[in-house]
Amino acid sequence: MSNALSLLALPHLKTRLNRLQSDTRIDDELLKRLDAAQSELQTKGVNLIESDADDQLILVDLAAYRYLNRDQPGAMPDWLRLRIRERWFSMKGRT
């Protein structure tokens, strides 16, 4: 069962991947990718807030990147890596 943040982010991920909202054939796979992206962020020390729109978009960006580049070698693009890093730094300022 996917968590609430993944369920909130699913429509945004489908839009990012140019999928119709009514097309539910790959929803399970996309939810698993969102859960995996959230776990990846948590292992990096980034705990996402469900009600924060920016956090939802970081999750969608990471899941979309992982989905679209699953068969291609290479590092994460700088814009995404820096966005995750800046989110981590903003969390550290709150504690």
C-alpha positions in Angstrom: 0.0 0.0 0.0 1.4 3.4 -1.0 1.7 6.2 1.4 -0.4 9.4 1.3 2.3 11.5 -0.3 2.7 9.1 -3.2 -1.1 9.1 -3.7 -1.0 12.9 -3.8 1.9 13.0 -6.2 0.5 10.4 -8.6 -1.5 12.8 -10.7 1.5 15.2 -11.0 3.7 12.3 -12.1 1.2 11.2 -14.7 1.1 14.7 -16.1 4.9 15.0 -16.1 5.0 11.7 -18.1 2.3 12.9 -20.5 -0.1 10.2 -19.3 -3.9 10.7 -19.2 -5.3 10.8 -15.7 -7.9 8.3 -16.7 -5.3 5.8 -17.8 -4.8 3.7 -14.8 -2.9 0.8 -16.4 0.5 1.8 -14.9 -0.7 3.4 -11.6 0.7 0.6 -9.5 4.1 0.9 -11.1 4.1 4.7 -10.8 3.1 4.4 -7.1 6.0 2.0 -6.5 8.4 4.5 -8.2 7.1 7.3 -6.0 7.5 5.2 -2.9 11.0 4.3 -4.0 11.9 7.9 -4.7 10.6 8.9 -1.3 12.7 6.1 0.3 15.8 7.3 -1.6 15.2 10.9 -0.4 14.8 9.6 3.2 18.1 7.7 3.0 19.7 11.0 2.0 18.2 12.7 5.0 15.4 14.5 3.3 12.0 14.0 5.0 9.2 15.2 2.9 6.2 17.0 4.2 2.9 15.8 2.7 1.2 19.2 2.7 4.2 21.0 1.1 3.8 21.5 -2.7 7.5 21.9 -3.3 8.1 18.6 -1.6 5.5 16.9 -3.8 7.3 18.3 -6.8 10.7 17.2 -5.7 9.3 13.7 -5.3 7.6 13.8 -8.7 10.8 15.1 -10.4 12.9 12.4 -8.9 10.4 9.6 -9.7 10.0 10.9 -13.3 13.8 11.1 -13.7 14.2 7.5 -12.5 11.4 6.3 -14.7 12.5 8.0 -17.8 16.2 7.2 -17.4 15.9 3.6 -16.0 17.9 2.1 -18.8 20.5 4.8 -19.2 23.7 5.1 -17.3 24.9 8.4 -16.0 24.6 10.7 -13.0 21.6 12.6 -11.9 21.2 15.9 -13.6 22.7 18.9 -11.7 19.3 20.7 -11.5 17.8 17.8 -9.6 20.8 17.0 -7.5 21.0 20.7 -6.4 17.3 20.9 -5.7 17.5 17.9 -3.4 20.6 19.3 -1.7 18.9 22.7 -1.2 15.9 20.9 0.4 18.2 19.1 2.7 19.9 22.3 3.7 16.6 24.0 4.3 15.6 21.1 6.7 18.8 21.5 8.6 18.0 25.2 9.2 14.7 24.2 10.9 16.3 22.0 13.6 
